[in-house]
Amino acid sequence: MSIPVYCSSTECVQMAVFMEIKKRTQTALLILGRPEGESLPLDISMTAASLEMKSPEDSVRIGLPSGLRIIPSSCRGVQYIPGDGLHLRLQVQAYCSTKLLPTLKESLKGEKSYVLHCQSCGAVIMKERNFLRVLPLPSENWNTLVEEWCCHADPFANKVLRPRENDCFVGDTHILVNCKNEPFSQEMPQIGSSPSKDHSAPQKPEHAAVVCQRCKTTLGERLSPDTVKYYFTEIIIQPSCKDFTMLPRSCHVESVTAQRLAEFSSARSTFRFIIQGQDGKVYLLLWLLNSDTLLVETAGHVSGNIFTLHEDSSKPNSSSLKLRNALKVLFHPCTKNRNEELAKAWGNDTGVHSLTFPSHTCLELLVLLSSSNRSLPASLRCMNAFQVAFLKM
């Protein structure tokens, strides 16, 4: 990631810095690099709040963000890796003041009024809706579990859970709401409309795709005449008393996905995930490696740097440093018939959890992960044949 520097020479020299911090152990990996063709400084010194690099031509000082202090005496294992730069491991004192946004499950409460917006364009999808009950949906295989545990005939056989008029059912990646008195746009049935020979795209029942009336983005599916499924990644739910604030699409998809992965790993000790479209096609295999990561990063791009994480387009001109919570993940793309055998093996593994999103969102997530991977120092981009990426929270 890029960090602004303060130079003693008339022309500011760019220094690329990457820092990955583990909150629990308060340890950090620090990588210092320069653009291709430029040599590294001959002398590097540290204080608790800054790094200073000197060479015969210039002197560069890098200020650390608020909440982060390094312990200079703990620096160990200095190593130069061609293509990256200097790798240093050291102890830090990191106090991240970043407040995580409440998850959708945390923000939805019964007997309160909400407004649903399209995340892509901000259009109102559902206005002043008062949910008397907000209830969690059981896991996807709940029917199978009932059959195994019941000693008599399954009373729920061939039955589905449908919300009443003022209900909101919350699932893994979606909510179910009653749409009896709500207008919405819909397309012709698409899901499961054509057979597939690919094991990763099994045949599914036909459902009409629900789309935004303004921007025509797919928001979910109509499961029955009175029930609509809305995906977390496609909507924003806010209390009626709050003003709507647009969030860049990439930031929303990244944040929602990171929250869901963190929740599953904490609540169910699940660390491997299959990301699939609503048509059943597998797009990604994800392995959550570390959920207590802090990254030091800037929101804006500084030209000439060699490490630049995918940018926060909401603050294109900002160069302020921040400590950001992030998840470190391993991933395999499954598009264009890649990793078919591994996808099949994961699909048969009870320790792997499947998360379903709209197909276009799966592709957006794949682009985000690939962008994150390309921004990392070359030596950190792969691990055990997987690609490495970070999802910011």
SEZA-444994 format. One record per residue: x negated, y negated, z negated of N, C-alpha, C in turn; residue in three letters. Coordinates in steps of 0.2 Angstrom, whole numbers, padded with zeros to 4 digits, always signed. Atoms other than C-alpha are relative to their C-alpha. Example, Ala and Ser with C-alpha at 12.3 -4.5 7.8 and 13.67 -1.06 7.14 Angstrom:
<atoms>
-0004+0006+0000-0062+0022-0039-0004-0006+0000ALA +0004+0006+0001-0068+0005-0036+0004-0005-0003SER 
</atoms>
This chain:
<atoms>
-0004+0006+0000+0000+0000+0000-0004-0006+0000MET +0004+0006-0001-0006-0018+0003+0001-0004-0006SER +0000+0004+0006-0011-0029-0011-0004-0006+0002ILE +0003+0007-0002-0015-0048-0009-0006-0001-0004PRO +0007+0000+0003-0033-0052-0013-0002-0008+0000VAL +0002+0007+0000-0042-0068-0018-0008+0000+0001TYR +0006-0001-0003-0058-0071-0009-0004-0006-0002CYS +0004+0005+0001-0073-0082-0013-0002-0003+0007SER +0002+0002-0007-0077-0084+0006+0005-0004+0003SER -0005+0004-0004-0068-0096+0018+0005+0005+0003THR -0005-0005-0003-0060-0081+0027+0002+0006-0005GLU -0002-0006+0005-0050-0069+0016-0001+0007+0003CYS +0001-0007-0003-0055-0051+0018+0005+0004-0003VAL -0005-0004+0002-0042-0038+0017-0003+0006-0003GLN +0002-0007+0003-0044-0023+0005+0007+0004-0001MET -0005-0004+0001-0032-0009+0005+0000+0004-0006ALA +0000-0004+0006-0027-0001-0011+0006+0004-0001VAL -0006-0005+0001-0016+0014-0015-0001+0002-0008PHE +0001-0002+0007-0012+0018-0033+0007+0004-0002MET -0005-0005+0002-0001+0033-0039-0001+0001-0008GLU +0000+0000+0007+0003+0033-0058+0005+0006-0002ILE -0005-0005+0003+0010+0048-0068+0001-0003-0007LYS -0002+0004+0006+0020+0040-0082-0001+0004-0007LYS +0001-0004+0006+0019+0055-0094-0007+0000-0003ARG +0007+0000+0003+0000+0056-0095-0003-0006+0001THR +0003+0006-0001-0003+0038-0090-0007+0000+0003GLN +0006-0001-0005-0016+0043-0077+0001-0002+0007THR -0001+0003-0007-0019+0036-0060-0005+0002+0005ALA +0004-0001-0006-0026+0039-0043-0001-0006+0003LEU +0001+0006-0003-0034+0024-0036-0004+0001+0006LEU +0004-0001-0006-0040+0023-0018-0001-0007+0003ILE +0002+0006-0003-0049+0008-0011-0003+0001+0007LEU +0002-0001-0007-0051+0006+0008+0000-0007+0003GLY +0000+0005-0004-0055-0006+0021+0002+0001+0007ARG -0001-0002-0007-0049-0008+0039-0006+0003+0004PRO +0005-0004-0004-0058+0003+0052-0005-0005+0002GLU +0006+0004-0003-0075-0004+0056-0003-0004-0005GLY +0003+0005+0005-0078-0014+0040-0002+0005-0006GLU +0003-0004+0006-0089-0007+0026+0003-0002-0006SER -0003+0002+0007-0084-0006+0008-0005-0004-0004LEU +0004+0004+0004-0091-0018-0005-0005+0004-0003PRO +0005-0004+0003-0107-0013-0013+0001+0000-0008LEU -0001+0001+0007-0102-0018-0031+0008+0000-0002ASP -0007+0000+0002-0085-0014-0039+0000+0000-0008ILE -0001+0001+0007-0080-0020-0056+0007-0001-0002SER -0007-0001+0003-0064-0018-0067+0000-0004-0006MET -0003+0003+0006-0055-0028-0080+0006+0003-0001THR -0007-0003+0001-0039-0023-0088+0005-0002+0005ALA -0005+0003-0005-0029-0034-0076-0002-0001+0007ALA +0002+0001-0007-0039-0034-0060-0006+0004+0002SER +0006-0003-0003-0052-0027-0049-0004-0005+0004LEU +0004+0005-0004-0067-0036-0041-0005+0004+0004GLU +0005-0003-0005-0077-0031-0026-0004-0005+0003MET +0005+0005-0002-0093-0039-0021-0004+0003+0006LYS +0005-0002-0005-0104-0038-0005-0004-0006+0001SER +0004+0006-0002-0117-0050+0002+0004-0005+0003PRO -0004+0005-0004-0104-0058+0013+0006-0003-0004GLU -0006+0003+0003-0089-0060+0001+0001+0003-0007ASP -0002-0003+0007-0081-0057-0016+0007+0000+0000SER -0007-0001+0000-0064-0050-0017+0003+0002-0007VAL -0003-0002+0007-0053-0050-0033+0008+0002+0001ARG -0006-0002+0000-0037-0040-0034+0004+0000-0007ILE -0004+0000+0006-0024-0044-0047+0005+0005-0001GLY -0005-0006+0001-0013-0030-0054+0006-0003-0002LEU -0006+0003+0001+0005-0032-0056+0002+0000-0008PRO -0002+0001+0007+0014-0037-0073+0002+0007-0002SER -0002-0007+0003+0016-0021-0084-0005+0005+0001GLY +0005-0005-0001+0000-0012-0078-0006-0003-0002LEU +0006+0001+0002-0016-0012-0086-0005+0006+0000ARG +0004-0006+0000-0031-0001-0083-0005+0000-0005ILE +0005-0001+0005-0044+0006-0095-0007+0001+0004ILE +0006-0001-0004-0061+0003-0086-0004+0005-0002PRO +0005-0005+0002-0071+0014-0097+0002+0007+0001SER -0002-0007-0002-0060+0029-0092-0001+0002+0007SER +0001-0001-0007-0065+0028-0074-0004+0007+0001CYS +0004-0006-0001-0071+0046-0068+0001+0002+0007ARG -0001-0004-0006-0074+0056-0053+0000-0005+0006GLY +0000+0004-0006-0078+0042-0040-0003+0004+0006VAL +0002-0004-0006-0079+0050-0023+0002-0004+0006GLN -0001+0003-0007-0080+0043-0005+0003+0005+0004TYR -0003-0004-0005-0069+0051+0007+0001-0003+0007ILE +0000+0004-0007-0071+0046+0026+0007+0000+0002PRO -0007+0001-0003-0055+0039+0033+0005-0003-0006GLY -0004+0002+0006-0048+0035+0015-0004-0006-0003ASP +0004+0005+0004-0062+0025+0006-0002+0004-0007GLY +0002-0003+0007-0066+0027-0013+0006+0002-0004LEU -0005-0003+0005-0056+0038-0024-0002+0000-0007HIS +0002+0001+0007-0056+0034-0042+0006+0003-0005LEU -0006-0003+0005-0046+0043-0057-0002-0004-0006ARG +0001+0004+0007-0043+0033-0073+0006+0000-0004LEU -0006+0001+0004-0032+0030-0087+0003-0007+0000GLN -0003+0007+0000-0019+0016-0087+0005-0001-0006VAL -0006+0001+0005-0006+0008-0098+0005-0003+0004GLN -0005+0003-0005+0009+0006-0087+0007+0000-0004ALA -0006+0002+0003+0025-0002-0094+0005-0002+0006TYR -0005+0002-0005+0038-0002-0080+0006-0003-0002CYS -0006+0003+0003+0051-0014-0083+0006+0001+0005SER -0005-0001-0005+0061-0008-0067+0006+0004-0004THR -0006-0003+0002+0079-0004-0072+0003+0004+0005LYS -0003-0004-0006+0086+0010-0062+0007-0001+0000LEU -0007+0001-0001+0103+0007-0055+0004+0006-0002LEU -0004-0005+0002+0117+0017-0062+0002+0005+0006PRO -0002-0004-0005+0121+0032-0052+0008+0000+0001THR -0007+0000-0001+0138+0034-0044+0004+0003-0005LEU -0003-0003+0005+0143+0046-0057+0001-0004-0006LYS +0000+0004+0006+0138+0035-0071+0004-0007+0001GLU -0003+0006-0001+0146+0019-0063+0008+0001+0000SER -0007-0001-0001+0163+0027-0060+0003+0002-0007LEU -0004-0001+0006+0175+0027-0075+0007+0000+0001LYS -0007-0001-0001+0193+0032-0077+0003-0007-0003GLY -0005+0005+0002+0207+0019-0079-0004-0007+0001GLU +0003+0007-0002+0196+0005-0070+0002-0001+0007LYS -0001+0001-0007+0199-0003-0054-0006-0001+0004SER +0006+0001-0005+0187-0002-0039+0002-0001+0007TYR -0001+0001-0007+0184-0007-0022-0005+0004+0004VAL +0005-0004-0004+0176+0004-0009-0002-0004+0007LEU +0002+0004-0006+0165-0004+0005-0004+0005+0004HIS +0004-0004-0004+0157+0003+0020-0007-0003-0001CYS +0007+0003+0002+0138+0002+0016-0003-0003+0006GLN +0004+0002-0006+0133-0001+0034+0002-0007+0002SER -0002+0007-0002+0144-0017+0037+0003-0004-0005CYS -0003+0003+0005+0152-0021+0021+0008-0001+0000GLY -0007+0000-0001+0170-0019+0027+0003+0004-0006ALA -0004-0003+0006+0183-0015+0013+0003+0006+0003VAL -0003-0006-0002+0188+0003+0015+0006+0002-0005ILE -0005-0001+0005+0199+0004-0001+0000-0005-0005MET -0001+0006+0004+0205-0011-0010+0004+0001-0006LYS -0003+0000+0006+0209-0013-0028+0003+0007-0002GLU -0002-0007+0002+0210+0006-0032-0001+0001-0007ARG +0000-0001+0007+0214+0010-0050-0001+0008-0001ASN +0001-0007+0001+0207+0028-0054+0002+0001-0007PHE -0002-0002+0007+0216+0035-0069-0004+0005-0003LEU +0005-0005+0002+0205+0050-0069-0006+0001+0005ARG +0006-0002-0004+0187+0053-0063-0003+0006-0003VAL +0001-0007+0002+0183+0071-0064-0006+0003+0005LEU +0006-0003-0004+0167+0081-0058+0003+0006+0003PRO -0002-0006-0004+0170+0094-0045-0005+0006-0002LEU +0004-0006+0001+0163+0112-0049-0005+0001+0006PRO +0005-0002-0005+0148+0119-0040+0004+0003+0007SER -0003-0002-0006+0151+0124-0022+0002+0008+0000GLU -0001-0007+0000+0151+0143-0026+0005+0002-0006ASN -0004-0001+0006+0164+0141-0040+0005+0006+0001TRP -0005-0005-0001+0176+0153-0032-0003+0007-0001ASN +0003-0006+0001+0163+0167-0032-0002+0001-0007THR +0002-0001+0007+0158+0164-0050+0007+0002-0004LEU -0007-0002+0003+0177+0166-0055+0001+0007+0001VAL -0001-0007-0002+0178+0182-0046-0004+0005-0004GLU +0005-0004+0004+0163+0189-0055+0001+0000-0007GLU -0001+0000+0007+0168+0184-0072+0007+0002-0002TRP -0007-0001+0002+0187+0187-0072+0001+0008+0001CYS -0002-0007+0001+0193+0205-0077+0007+0001+0003CYS -0006-0001-0003+0209+0202-0068+0000-0004+0007HIS +0000+0003-0007+0215+0195-0051-0002-0007-0001ALA +0003+0007+0000+0207+0178-0047+0007-0004+0001ASP -0006+0005+0000+0221+0165-0051-0001-0006+0005PRO +0002+0006-0004+0212+0152-0040-0002+0003+0007PHE +0002-0003-0007+0210+0164-0024+0004-0004+0005ALA -0002+0004-0006+0212+0154-0008+0003-0007-0002ASN -0003+0007+0002+0216+0138-0018-0006-0005+0001LYS +0006+0006+0000+0206+0121-0016+0002-0005-0005VAL -0002+0005+0005+0205+0107-0028+0001-0007+0004LEU -0001+0006-0004+0213+0091-0021+0003-0005-0005ARG -0002+0006+0004+0215+0074-0030+0007-0002+0000PRO -0007+0003+0000+0232+0067-0035-0001-0008+0002ARG +0000+0007-0003+0236+0049-0030-0005-0005-0004GLU +0005+0005+0004+0225+0040-0044-0006+0004-0003ASN +0005-0004+0002+0212+0054-0045-0006-0002+0004ASP +0007+0000-0004+0193+0053-0040-0004+0006-0002CYS +0004-0005+0001+0184+0069-0039-0007-0001+0002PHE +0007+0001-0002+0165+0068-0039-0004+0006+0001VAL +0003-0006-0002+0155+0081-0030-0008-0002+0000GLY +0007+0001+0000+0136+0083-0027-0002-0006+0004ASP +0002+0005-0005+0135+0071-0012+0006-0004+0002THR -0006+0003-0003+0153+0065-0010+0005-0001-0006HIS -0006+0000+0005+0169+0060-0019+0006+0002+0004ILE -0007-0002-0003+0187+0066-0015+0005-0005-0003LEU -0006+0004+0003+0201+0053-0016+0006+0001+0004VAL -0006-0001-0003+0219+0053-0012+0001-0006+0005ASN +0000+0005-0005+0222+0043+0004+0008-0001+0002CYS -0007+0000-0003+0241+0044+0005+0003-0007+0002LYS -0002+0006-0001+0244+0026+0004-0006-0005+0003ASN +0006+0004-0002+0227+0020+0012-0001+0001+0007GLU +0001-0001-0007+0225+0016+0030-0008+0001+0002PRO +0007-0001-0001+0209+0022+0038-0001+0003+0008PHE +0001-0002-0007+0202+0026+0056-0003+0007+0000SER +0003-0007+0000+0198+0044+0061-0001+0002+0008GLN +0001-0002-0006+0191+0052+0076+0003+0007+0001GLU -0002-0007-0001+0195+0069+0084-0004+0005-0003MET +0004-0005+0004+0190+0084+0075-0007+0002+0004PRO +0007-0001-0003+0171+0087+0078-0003+0006-0004GLN +0004-0005+0004+0165+0098+0064+0002+0007+0001ILE -0002-0007-0002+0165+0116+0069+0004+0001+0006GLY -0004+0000-0006+0173+0112+0086-0003+0004+0005SER +0003-0004-0005+0160+0122+0095-0005+0005-0003SER +0004-0005+0003+0151+0138+0091-0007-0001+0001PRO +0007+0000+0000+0133+0139+0087-0004+0006+0000SER +0004-0006+0000+0120+0152+0090-0005+0000-0006LYS +0006+0002+0005+0108+0144+0077+0003+0002-0007ASP -0002-0002+0006+0109+0152+0060+0001-0006-0005HIS -0001+0006+0005+0107+0135+0052+0006-0005+0002SER -0006+0004-0001+0123+0128+0060+0006+0005+0001ALA -0005-0004+0000+0136+0140+0055+0007-0003+0002PRO -0006+0003-0001+0154+0138+0060+0004-0002-0006GLN -0004+0002+0006+0165+0128+0048+0007-0002+0003LYS -0007+0002-0002+0183+0123+0048+0000-0007+0003PRO +0000+0007-0003+0188+0108+0058+0003-0005-0004GLU -0002+0005+0003+0190+0092+0050-0001-0007+0004HIS +0001+0007-0004+0193+0074+0057-0005-0004-0004ALA +0005+0004+0002+0179+0063+0055+0003-0007-0002ALA -0003+0006+0002+0184+0047+0045-0006-0005+0001VAL +0005+0005-0002+0175+0031+0052+0003-0007-0002VAL -0001+0007+0002+0174+0013+0047+0004-0003+0006CYS -0004+0003-0005+0187+0003+0057-0004-0006+0003GLN +0004+0005-0002+0174-0011+0059-0006+0002+0004ARG +0006-0002-0004+0158-0003+0064+0000+0007+0002CYS -0001-0006-0003+0164+0014+0068-0006+0005-0003LYS +0004-0005+0004+0151+0023+0056+0004+0005-0003THR -0004-0006+0003+0156+0040+0050-0001-0001-0007THR +0000+0001+0007+0160+0038+0032+0001+0007-0004LEU -0002-0007+0003+0167+0056+0028+0004+0004+0004GLY -0004-0004-0004+0180+0068+0033+0007+0000-0003GLU -0007-0001+0003+0199+0070+0031+0001+0008-0001ARG -0001-0007+0002+0201+0087+0022+0007+0003+0001LEU -0007-0002+0000+0220+0087+0022+0004-0007+0001SER -0004+0007-0002+0234+0074+0026-0001-0005-0006PRO +0000+0005+0005+0232+0066+0009-0007+0000-0004ASP +0007+0000+0003+0213+0069+0005-0005-0001+0004THR +0006+0002-0004+0197+0061+0011-0006+0001-0004VAL +0007-0001+0003+0179+0065+0007-0004-0006+0003LYS +0004+0005-0002+0168+0050+0007-0007+0002-0003TYR +0007-0002+0002+0149+0053+0006-0003-0006-0004TYR +0004+0005+0004+0138+0043-0007-0004-0004+0005PHE +0005+0003-0004+0126+0038+0007+0004-0005+0004THR -0004+0004-0005+0140+0029+0017+0004-0005-0003GLU -0005+0005+0004+0150+0019+0004-0004-0003-0006ILE +0002+0003+0006+0147+0007-0010+0006-0001-0004ILE -0006+0001+0005+0159+0007-0025-0002-0005-0005ILE +0001+0005+0005+0160-0008-0035+0006-0002-0004GLN -0006+0003+0003+0172-0014-0049+0003-0006+0003PRO -0004+0006-0003+0185-0026-0043-0002-0007-0002SER +0002+0007+0002+0178-0040-0053-0007-0002+0002CYS +0007+0001-0002+0161-0039-0045+0000-0002+0008LYS +0001+0002-0007+0155-0048-0029-0004+0006+0004ASP +0004-0005-0004+0149-0036-0015-0006-0003+0002PHE +0006+0002-0002+0131-0037-0011-0003+0006+0005THR +0002-0005-0005+0124-0029+0005-0007+0002-0002MET +0006-0002+0001+0109-0018+0003-0003+0003+0007LEU +0002-0003-0006+0098-0013+0018+0001+0008+0000PRO -0002-0007-0001+0103+0004+0025-0006+0005-0002ARG +0005-0004+0002+0086+0012+0023-0001+0001-0008SER +0000+0000+0007+0085+0007+0005+0005+0004-0004CYS -0006-0003+0003+0102+0013+0001-0001+0008+0001HIS +0001-0007-0001+0099+0030+0009-0006+0003-0005VAL +0006-0002+0004+0082+0032+0000+0002+0000-0007GLU -0002+0000+0007+0089+0027-0017+0005+0005-0002SER -0005-0005+0002+0104+0038-0017-0003+0007+0001VAL +0003-0006+0000+0094+0053-0011-0004+0001-0006THR +0005+0000+0005+0081+0050-0024+0004+0002-0007ALA -0004-0001+0006+0094+0049-0038+0003+0007+0000GLN -0003-0007+0000+0103+0065-0033-0005+0005-0001ARG +0005-0005+0001+0087+0075-0032-0003-0001-0008LEU +0002+0000+0007+0082+0068-0050+0005+0003-0004ALA -0006-0002+0004+0099+0072-0057+0000+0008+0000GLU +0000-0007-0001+0098+0090-0050-0006+0003-0004PHE +0005-0003+0003+0081+0093-0056+0000+0000-0008SER -0001+0001+0008+0085+0087-0074+0005+0004-0003SER -0006-0004+0003+0102+0095-0076+0000+0007+0001ALA +0000-0007-0002+0099+0111-0067-0006+0004+0001ARG +0006-0003-0001+0081+0114-0066-0001+0002+0007SER +0001-0001-0007+0082+0114-0047-0005-0004+0003THR +0005+0004-0003+0067+0108-0037+0000+0001+0007PHE +0000-0001-0007+0070+0115-0020+0007-0001+0003ARG -0006+0002-0003+0083+0108-0008+0000+0001+0007PHE -0001+0000-0007+0090+0111+0009+0005-0006+0002ILE -0004+0006-0002+0097+0095+0017+0003+0002+0007ILE -0004-0002-0006+0110+0099+0030+0006-0005+0001GLN -0006+0004-0002+0123+0090+0040+0007+0003-0001GLY -0007-0002+0002+0142+0091+0038+0002+0006+0005GLN -0001-0005-0005+0141+0103+0053-0003+0007-0002ASP +0004-0006+0002+0130+0115+0043-0007+0001+0003GLY +0007-0001-0003+0114+0112+0053-0005-0003-0005LYS +0006+0002+0005+0098+0111+0042-0004-0005+0004VAL +0004+0005-0003+0088+0096+0045-0007-0001-0004TYR +0006+0001+0005+0075+0096+0030+0000+0005-0005LEU +0001-0004+0006+0068+0107+0017-0004-0005-0005LEU +0003+0004+0004+0063+0097+0002-0002+0003-0007LEU +0002-0003+0006+0053+0102-0013-0002-0006-0005TRP +0001+0005+0005+0053+0090-0028-0006+0001-0004LEU +0006-0001+0003+0035+0089-0034-0001-0004-0007LEU +0001+0004+0006+0035+0075-0047+0005-0005+0000ASN -0005+0005+0001+0048+0064-0054-0001-0006-0005SER +0002+0005+0005+0038+0053-0066-0005-0004+0003ASP +0005+0004-0004+0028+0043-0053+0002-0007+0000THR +0000+0007-0001+0025+0025-0053-0005-0002+0006LEU +0004+0003-0005+0019+0016-0037-0001-0007-0001LEU +0002+0007+0000+0010-0001-0036+0001-0002+0008VAL -0002+0001-0007+0017-0009-0020+0002-0007+0001GLU -0003+0006-0002+0021-0025-0011+0006+0001+0004THR -0005-0001-0005+0037-0028-0002-0001-0003+0007ALA +0001+0003-0006+0030-0038+0012-0007+0003+0003GLY +0006-0003-0003+0017-0033+0025-0006-0005+0001HIS +0006+0004-0001-0001-0040+0025-0004+0003+0006VAL +0003-0003-0006-0009-0038+0042-0007+0002-0002SER +0007-0002+0001-0025-0029+0043-0001+0006-0005GLY +0001-0005+0005-0022-0016+0030+0001+0007+0003ASN +0000-0007-0003-0024+0003+0032+0005+0004-0004ILE -0006-0004+0004-0011+0009+0018+0005-0005-0001PHE -0006+0005+0000+0006+0001+0020+0006+0005+0000THR -0006-0004+0001+0021+0011+0013+0006-0004+0004LEU -0005+0002-0004+0037+0009+0023+0003-0006-0004HIS -0001+0007+0003+0043-0009+0020+0007-0001-0003GLU -0006+0002+0002+0057-0016+0010+0003-0006+0004ASP -0002+0006-0004+0066-0026+0023+0005-0005-0003SER -0004+0005+0004+0077-0035+0010-0005-0006-0002SER +0005+0005+0002+0061-0045+0006-0006+0000+0005LYS +0005-0001-0005+0051-0046+0022-0006-0005-0001PRO +0005+0005+0001+0041-0061+0017-0003+0000-0007ASN +0003-0001+0007+0037-0056-0001-0006+0004+0000SER +0006-0004+0001+0020-0051-0007-0001+0001-0007SER +0001-0001+0007+0023-0050-0025-0001+0008-0002SER +0001-0007+0001+0017-0034-0033+0005+0003-0005LEU -0005-0003+0004+0029-0022-0042-0002+0007-0002LYS +0000-0007+0002+0029-0006-0052+0006+0003+0002LEU -0006-0003-0003+0041+0005-0043+0001+0008-0002ARG -0002-0007+0001+0049+0022-0049+0001+0003+0006ASN +0000-0004-0006+0047+0035-0036+0000+0008-0002ALA +0001-0008+0000+0049+0054-0033-0005+0002+0005LEU +0004-0003-0005+0035+0063-0025+0002+0007+0003LYS -0003-0005-0003+0041+0076-0013-0004+0004+0005VAL +0003-0004-0006+0035+0090-0001+0006+0001+0005LEU -0005-0001-0005+0045+0092+0015-0002+0003+0006PHE +0001-0003-0007+0047+0102+0031+0006-0002+0004HIS -0005+0002-0005+0057+0095+0046+0003+0007+0003PRO -0003-0006-0003+0069+0108+0053+0003-0001+0007CYS -0003+0002-0006+0074+0099+0069-0004+0003+0006THR +0003-0003-0006+0070+0106+0086-0003+0007-0001LYS +0001-0007+0002+0070+0124+0079-0006+0001-0004ASN +0006-0001+0004+0055+0121+0068+0002+0003-0007ARG -0001-0003+0006+0053+0131+0052+0006+0004-0001ASN -0007-0004+0000+0068+0142+0056-0001+0006-0005GLU +0001-0005+0005+0061+0157+0046+0000-0002-0007GLU +0000+0003+0006+0057+0147+0031+0007-0003-0003LEU -0006+0002+0001+0074+0139+0032+0005+0005-0002ALA -0005-0006+0002+0083+0156+0032-0002+0003-0006LYS +0002-0003+0007+0073+0162+0017+0002-0004-0005ALA -0002+0004+0005+0077+0147+0007+0008+0000+0000TRP -0007+0000+0000+0095+0148+0012+0003+0007-0004GLY -0001-0006+0004+0095+0166+0004-0002+0000-0007ASN +0002+0001+0007+0087+0160-0012+0004-0003-0004ASP -0005+0003+0004+0098+0157-0026-0003-0006-0004THR +0003+0005+0003+0085+0145-0033+0000-0007+0004GLY +0000+0006-0004+0087+0133-0019+0008-0003+0001VAL -0007+0003+0000+0102+0120-0019+0001-0004+0007HIS -0002+0003-0006+0110+0114-0003+0003-0007-0001SER -0004+0007+0000+0115+0095-0001+0002-0002+0007LEU -0003+0001-0007+0126+0090+0013+0001-0008+0001THR -0001+0007-0002+0126+0073+0021+0002-0001+0007PHE -0001+0001-0007+0132+0066+0038-0006+0001+0004PRO +0006-0002-0004+0121+0072+0052-0005-0006+0001SER +0004+0006-0001+0115+0054+0056-0004-0002-0006HIS +0004+0002+0006+0110+0051+0038-0005+0005-0001THR +0005-0005+0000+0100+0067+0038-0006-0002+0004CYS +0006+0003-0005+0090+0060+0053-0003-0006-0003LEU +0003+0006+0003+0088+0043+0044-0005+0002-0006GLU +0004-0002+0005+0081+0052+0029-0006+0003+0002LEU +0006-0003-0003+0069+0062+0040-0005-0005+0002LEU +0004+0005-0003+0063+0046+0048-0003-0004-0006VAL +0003+0003+0006+0060+0038+0030-0005+0004-0003LEU +0006-0004+0003+0050+0053+0024-0006+0000+0005LEU +0005+0000-0005+0040+0053+0040-0004-0006+0000SER +0004+0006+0001+0036+0035+0038-0004-0001-0006SER +0004+0000+0007+0031+0037+0020-0006+0004+0001SER +0005-0004-0001+0020+0051+0025-0006-0003+0004ASN +0005+0004-0004+0011+0041+0039-0003-0005-0004ARG +0003+0006+0003+0008+0027+0027-0005+0002-0005SER +0005-0003+0006-0002+0038+0014-0007+0000+0003LEU +0007-0002-0002-0021+0040+0014+0000+0006+0003PRO +0000-0007-0004-0025+0054+0026-0001+0006-0004ALA +0001-0006+0004-0031+0065+0013+0006+0002-0005SER -0005-0001+0005-0015+0064+0003+0007+0002+0004LEU -0006-0001-0004-0003+0068+0018+0003+0007+0000ARG -0002-0007-0001-0002+0087+0017-0002+0003-0007CYS +0001-0004+0006-0001+0099+0003+0003+0007+0001MET -0003-0007-0001+0001+0118+0005+0004+0001+0006ASN -0003+0000-0007+0006+0116+0023+0006-0004+0000ALA -0006+0005+0000+0020+0104+0018-0003-0007+0001PHE +0002+0008-0001+0020+0085+0022+0002-0003-0007GLN -0001+0003+0006+0020+0074+0007+0003-0007+0001VAL -0003+0007+0000+0031+0058+0004+0002-0002-0006ALA -0003+0003+0006+0038+0047-0009+0006-0003+0002PHE -0007+0003+0000+0056+0042-0012+0000-0005-0005LEU -0001+0005+0005+0058+0025-0021+0007+0000-0003LYS -0006+0001+0004+0071+0023-0034+0002-0007-0002MET 
</atoms>
